[in-house]
Amino acid sequence: MKRKGVFLLLMMTMTLLLTSCWSKKELTDLAIVSAMGIDETKDGRFHLTLQIINPGNVAGGMQGGGGSQSPPVTIYSASGDNIVEASRRASGRISRRLYYAHTNLVVVGEKLARKEGLNTLIDSLDRDPEFRNTSTLVVARNSTAADLVKTLTPVDKIPANKVLKTLEFTERKWGENVKTSLQEVMKSIESPGRGAVVSGFRLDGNPQQAQKLDNLQESAPGATLRASGIAVLKQGKLVDWLYGKPARGTVWILNKIQGTNINIDWAGKKEAIAYQTVRQKTSVSAQVKNGKPHISVHTRVEGDIGDMEVPVDITNPKVITKIEQSVRKEIKKELRTAIERAQKNKTDILGFGEVVHRTRPNQFKKLKTEWNDVYFPKLDVDITVEAYVRRAGLRNKSFLSGVKENQK
């Protein structure tokens, strides 16, 4: 009897301790949010636009009952004095519980980013235990975040995936954009004396057309989403946009270039030779000389010849050396342009202050309060570039050289 009593007591204790599935979430009760757009209303409130996945339409190729088409996502929106209030107000229009664990994209309207900044938004999103801080953050260029979130896209059924993949591949192949997570933006803003960079995205075409399924039934859609420059943030607020060489130079110094193309002049012809980077490494070091910080940037690049629009004998080592020198000069020019643009904005998006803080912490304590406005704009920066041609593709001799020889 005593043994049975102990066994019964043990079973009752285990029953009390086992929590079972107290936090279970049924899929049929969830509204999975894939993207979130945040804008500012005319009266200064937050306007939230939610892109919610329709699982059946995604799996079924956008086919509804009777053969009619239905979109892969549904858009809901609401406004509030803060992000939490707007989110809870949106629940009054949705028959399911909003689920943010799969929200991979946050779009901030340009007006809101420039006027109010991102600091308040970041605090709200990072405080939510369900929201992941690895979500990608972008700023809407010349449009509202709502217009971007509402746009339907071809190829990628879920529009949020279109934005994420575009940023990933343009960063890998071109280098004028950078895929930045919410966590990375937080670290940059919190870092002493540093600014942050976020990729921009814009809508080309009519916003109303972009929301219709008819837009996807054309071989050349009338409204599309595309990456558009880099947003420069100072103390969390948008202060400038970078495009072209300043944008690529910035990404280069940040050591985030995965691949790009450098055009150089040759034999009097502009951009006659295309140099494709294969790998690169950029390092930044700092010294303090006579109480003033001094920065050194070193870049090492290896690449291939991608195209030649003039006759060039690349079997000649002297020609290769000359090409490498031209590439070094062009890259150095881009890096210098990026540095001068950042100094003009008085915003250290390049992380130079962070390098000084890491290597000379005691000296940086005296500089950090005025770093962006006083010391960074007058900073001396040395740039060293190493560039090497490793391969010439499937052809050594220029095709144009062969044509020229045959015409003699």
Order of alpha helices (4+ residues) and beta strands (2+ residues): alpha-beta-beta-alpha-beta-alpha-beta-beta-alpha-alpha-beta-alpha-alpha-alpha-beta-alpha-beta-beta-alpha-beta-beta-beta-alpha-alpha-alpha-beta-alpha
